[in-house]
Amino acid sequence: MKELDLNNKVAVITGGTAGIGLAIAGIFYEHNCDVAIIGRESKKGNDAVREILKQNIERNFSAHSQAVIADDSFCDVAGRNSGKGMLNPAMNMITGNETETGKFDSAKTDKIPSIKNRMTFIKCDVGLREDVKSACEKVLNDLKKVDILVLNAGMEFTEAITEVDPENWQRMLDVNVSGAFYFIRYLADSMIANKTGNIIILSSVAATTGAGGGIHYPVTKAALKGLMARINYELLPKGIRANIISPGMVDTPMLRRKYPDNDEVNAKLCQQVPMGRIGAPGDIANLALFLASDLSSYICGQDIIVDGGRLYYRRPPITPQKAQK
Ligand SMILES: NC(=O)c1ccc[n+]([C@@H]2O[C@H](COP(=O)([O-])OP(=O)(O)OC[C@H]3O[C@@H](n4cnc5c(N)ncnc54)[C@H](OP(=O)(O)O)[C@@H]3O)[C@@H](O)[C@H]2O)c1
């Protein structure tokens, strides 16, 4: 029977260091996937890896468990794959496993049930083609294959059409569209060779409504539909499928850069969502997990809106004027 499990699969998640991408990385890892997250900031990326490992330890082990991770890429919880075996101070604070030397203590770590799946961060600006090329080479070199590619990294500028800065326009195309394409360009050969690939693209309801950010945002998000269509058209016979998730309003750093997190603002935002609440990153991650799993293996080419009904939000009606005779 097919399961909601990603055992033996490798996922790459662009923009996996915050917001929706981070939630997707967490739920994939929880479901036994090897995960590589991509972002521009090393500290943010490494913190995200630690946070996911920490949550995993808390889920899997009792409070007295002694766990160690290596402060390095490609470690499992016991640091077995790293070759370095340096204790991570943050993790040891969480687990109470502190040693004076800070060295890997195999007597302790050998007692830890092995967690097979790996979690890593790769620094890359998806808007720079050479960065994407190197990141893909690193993924294939270290993880050997990619089963699931989540093209999530994205950005927005808020500018009126008449005020769009051409540099902002170009940057948004580079990040939101070219950034997604180049990951496919550099990973597709490997997916084709393995006869398997599952591509999940983060677009937005803005591609349909035109709302959100400036004009560059809906334009670049709509372009992803063409990207998905062509992947399916050309690569489905080679075992590669693609789907889109189009979120509405989701509570992430991207949203909070525009709207401060306070009761008054939140109440106003909630009024615009028929279901009465702002989406949580987990609302999107749940669908990503389903699409990533074999449960969805016959689904391709779908653009699934996850917005609490925001598309049906009725703006306050304009009072109709009495017809003049
Ligand atoms: N939140 C919403 O309401 C909403 C609604 C509809 C669609 N979406 C879409 O969902 C996706 C995720 O949104 P989010 O709200 O989670 O965004 P977010 O909170 O701003 O997080 C964006 C993530 O992408 C990374 N990122 C940004 N620019 C990058 C670049 N040039 N290269 C590499 N990584 C980059 C960020 O890490 P670094 O900054 O460290 O690089 C971060 O991990 C985006 O495509 C967005 O358009 C979001």
The ligand as an ORCA input file, in Angstrom:
! r2SCAN-3c Opt
* xyz 0 1
  N       3.501     34.176      2.577
  C       2.529     34.328      1.726
  O       1.469     34.921      2.068
  C       2.624     33.753      0.336
  C       1.474     33.779     -0.459
  C       1.526     33.257     -1.732
  C       2.692     32.724     -2.220
  N       3.812     32.708     -1.446
  C       5.023     32.156     -2.037
  O       5.520     31.106     -1.227
  C       6.944     31.075     -1.285
  C       7.515     31.168      0.113
  O       7.050     32.366      0.696
  P       7.320     32.769      2.225
  O       6.174     33.633      2.598
  O       7.654     31.585      3.013
  O       8.595     33.708      2.015
  P       9.658     34.225      3.118
  O       9.023     34.193      4.442
  O      10.149     35.537      2.608
  O      10.816     33.150      3.021
  C      11.496     33.085      1.783
  C      12.543     32.025      1.807
  O      13.201     32.070      0.538
  C      14.579     32.371      0.734
  N      14.999     33.250     -0.347
  C      14.517     34.455     -0.676
  N      15.175     34.947     -1.725
  C      16.107     34.031     -2.063
  C      17.120     33.966     -3.040
  N      17.310     34.953     -3.921
  N      17.909     32.869     -3.082
  C      17.745     31.861     -2.199
  N      16.810     31.863     -1.250
  C      16.008     32.941     -1.174
  C      14.665     33.023      2.113
  O      15.930     32.792      2.727
  P      17.124     33.876      2.654
  O      16.514     35.213      2.850
  O      18.058     33.482      3.747
  O      17.746     33.689      1.336
  C      13.599     32.237      2.856
  O      14.099     30.976      3.224
  C       7.356     32.248     -2.175
  O       7.581     31.803     -3.472
  C       6.157     33.164     -2.123
  O       6.064     33.964     -3.272
  C       3.815     33.212     -0.172
*
